[in-house]
Amino acid sequence: MDTNDLLLFFLTFISAFVGINFGGTMLLIVPLLLSFGYSPLLVLSSTRPAVMAQSLLGIRMFRKHRDLIRSQEVTLLVSAALGGLVGTTILSRLSNEQGILLMISILILLVLVSGVKTILIKSNRLERVRVKEKKSLLVYFLVGLSPAIIGGLVGAGGGPVVVLLALLALKKSTYATAYLEKFVSLGHSSTVMIWAVFYGAIDVRLSLIMLSATMIGAYLGAKVTLKLSPYWMYSVIVLLCLALVLKQFFV
């Protein structure tokens, strides 16, 4: 492994340690890989095994906080799969330059959204508006679809959007939201992975590095989250991501 590989492993580990809780794992990794010179499509496809693994691990680790019935889980998976397909199709029709510009633009917006979301959760403003009410499957479909389109386009950022929608639209608790987010992540990452295998647009070495780092970081991060508050760590990853995005413009 060269220096870039070691840096990728370390940052993926840190990112997964935090991202297992509320998504956003690839907000840090995507701009890093773009700065290494990889194409947007290759970045998107090569990061999917790690996202799928983290999603499955998160479902297992947070299962005791599950408050979804089977039809809601299926709706989230299906809608996210469709959203991932839409986003991937759009990205595949853009040039590398257009893809990079799109990724960077949306990543900047998502970093800002993630920062606001973190502040709202820490201040308990979202917790105070929580009420007990049933939501239709259409609401769950939209919560899965819209973030998954972003995930298919950018390869990152779907998680923070899912969390914000789950907190505001579905009135979920923090840990129930962490469980829900994993179904959306699994849905769109699976679609993108199938697409990547079909078209052969994947870097096996990159995928294995990120997969191994993600499994270790996500497991440890989930264990810590179930005992302590992870919000200060999430703030750190937002700042790191913003620094990497700015690097794309000025370096």
Buried (B, 14 or more C-beta within 10 A) or exposed (E): EEEBEEEBBEBBBBBBBBBBBBBBBBBBBBBBBBBEEBBBBBBBBBBBBBBBBBBBBBBEBBEEBEEBEEEBBBBBBBBBBBBBBBBBEBBBEBEEEEBBBBBBEBBBBBBEBBBEBBEBBBEEEBEEEEEEEEEEBEBBBBBBBBBBBBBBBBBBBBBBBBBBBBBBEBBBBBBBBBBBBBBBBBBBBBBBBBBBEEEEBBBEEBBEBBBBBBBBBBBBBBEBBBEEEBBEBBBEBBEBBBEBBEEBEEE
